[in-house]
Amino acid sequence: MPRVVVDVMLKPEILDPQGQAVANALPRLGVNDVATVRIGRRIEIDFTGEPDLDRAREIADKLLANPVIEDFTVRLAENDEPAETRP
């Protein structure tokens, strides 16, 4: 099934408290070489026919992202790209 991936991230100038919390916790796990962490979300849209990137951009702009504080990218999923990385 054709899949489009929409990645939504806070704009760089917007404070990311979730990312800061993760970055602050990393040293407790022994990870000391990470400067910053930004948290976003990934949305997968499965089309019944050919994937429509323009339609996906419209959906993202009107429904999935807040364009005042968030940026988004729209791309076709790779054929070998797993829907999830962990069981």
C-alpha positions as CSV (number, residue, x, y, z in Angstrom):
1,M,0.0,0.0,0.0
2,P,1.5,3.4,-0.9
3,R,2.6,5.2,2.2
4,V,3.4,8.9,2.8
5,V,5.3,9.9,5.9
6,V,4.8,13.3,7.5
7,D,7.4,14.4,10.1
8,V,6.3,17.3,12.3
9,M,8.9,19.2,14.4
10,L,8.7,22.3,16.5
11,K,10.4,25.3,14.8
12,P,13.9,25.8,16.0
13,E,13.1,29.0,17.9
14,I,10.3,27.3,19.9
15,L,11.3,25.9,23.3
16,D,11.1,22.0,23.4
17,P,10.6,21.0,27.1
18,Q,10.3,17.3,26.2
19,G,13.5,17.4,24.3
20,Q,15.2,19.2,27.2
21,A,14.0,16.6,29.7
22,V,15.4,13.8,27.5
23,A,18.7,15.7,27.1
24,N,18.9,16.3,30.8
25,A,18.3,12.6,31.6
26,L,20.9,11.2,29.2
27,P,23.9,11.8,31.5
28,R,22.2,9.6,34.1
29,L,22.4,6.8,31.5
30,G,26.0,7.4,30.8
31,V,25.5,9.4,27.6
32,N,27.5,12.6,27.8
33,D,28.1,13.4,24.1
34,V,24.6,14.7,23.1
35,A,24.3,18.5,22.9
36,T,20.5,18.8,22.3
37,V,17.4,16.7,21.7
38,R,14.3,17.8,19.8
39,I,11.1,15.8,20.0
40,G,8.7,15.5,17.1
41,R,6.1,13.2,15.7
42,R,5.8,11.0,12.6
43,I,2.5,10.4,10.9
44,E,2.0,7.7,8.3
45,I,-0.8,8.1,5.7
46,D,-1.7,5.1,3.6
47,F,-3.4,5.9,0.3
48,T,-5.7,3.5,-1.4
49,G,-4.3,4.5,-4.8
50,E,-1.2,6.4,-5.9
51,P,0.3,8.4,-3.1
52,D,-0.6,12.1,-3.4
53,L,2.1,14.2,-1.9
54,D,0.2,17.4,-2.6
55,R,-2.8,16.1,-0.8
56,A,-0.6,14.9,2.1
57,R,0.9,18.4,2.4
58,E,-2.6,19.9,2.5
59,I,-3.6,17.4,5.3
60,A,-0.4,18.2,7.2
61,D,-0.9,22.0,6.9
62,K,-4.5,22.0,7.8
63,L,-4.7,19.2,10.4
64,L,-1.5,17.6,11.5
65,A,0.8,20.5,12.2
66,N,0.4,24.0,13.7
67,P,2.2,26.1,11.2
68,V,2.7,28.9,13.7
69,I,5.0,26.8,15.9
70,E,5.8,23.7,13.8
71,D,7.5,22.8,10.5
72,F,6.7,19.6,8.6
73,T,8.2,17.5,5.8
74,V,6.3,15.2,3.5
75,R,7.9,12.2,1.8
76,L,7.2,8.8,0.3
77,A,8.0,6.0,2.6
78,E,10.8,3.7,1.3
79,N,9.6,0.2,0.4
80,D,11.9,-1.4,3.0
81,E,11.1,1.2,5.7
82,P,9.4,-0.5,8.7
83,A,6.3,1.0,10.1
84,E,7.7,0.5,13.6
85,T,11.2,0.0,14.7
86,R,10.4,-2.0,17.9
87,P,7.9,-4.7,18.5
